């Protein structure tokens, strides 16, 4: 076989280009799901930074939908919750599931779906599960405006970076007691959520047909307990002990609530958390034979 002659200088340059190309492909910060170790401070951008009139209109409409979700999209919301029911202070408070920085963490592999999700997938998860409703058109105006607002809230944050204050503090798992949880609920939660968890003008329903369904993240006791401990009651957060938080979360999440039939397809690659208290389809030959 004949090979064309390549001068040493040309070969050296070609080798450098190949190495540079390989390194560029390997840079983790180019993919949101492969987060860098960079940690950035929590910062909420000012509305004054929304200078372009078209972008501003889209972002502000997206914010309005997130703050008044049921009123804005009654066909897509099936209960009394809105996006800001769980994302405290309109998604702008650190350590309270803020929307700030969320946009740059997608695309992201999520074990529950077993695939790489876009931010539109994550938003529709909330509509279908937490709000017990119907998914938005992923290419429609409503979704576009919501995503625009989330993108604005992530202004200046590098793709894949870890932001201070993202999510909320997590507790170590412990056993909750629903009997003790009733007492905690009556003394701490009734004034906002109602004696029967039906919700009030101040706060959403915690169980029943107007609450989140069994496929929602908040239906998991560990998640709910951590949220309650860190952020509830809304005006006196962190007055409950971790044990009290697990007790009241156990009580709330053992009350009746809407089903989510598609839950059986969750965690298709395995790894279902212990507090996801529902059956999913088997993921291995051993499980399928049981």
Secondary structure, DSSP 8 states (H G I E B T S, - for coil): -------HHHHHHHHHHHHHHHHHHH-GGGSTTS--S-EE------GGG--SHHHHHHHHHHHHHHHSHHHH-TTT--SS--GGGTSHHHHTSTTS--STTTGGG-SEEETTTTEEE-HHHHHHHIIIIIT-S----TTSHHHHHHHHHHHHHTTT--TT-EETT-S----------HHHHHHHIIIIIHHHH-TTS---SSS--SSBTTS--TTSGGGSHHHHHHHHHHH-STTSTT-S-HHHHHHHHHHHHTS-B---GGGGGSSTTS---TT--S-----SHHHHT-
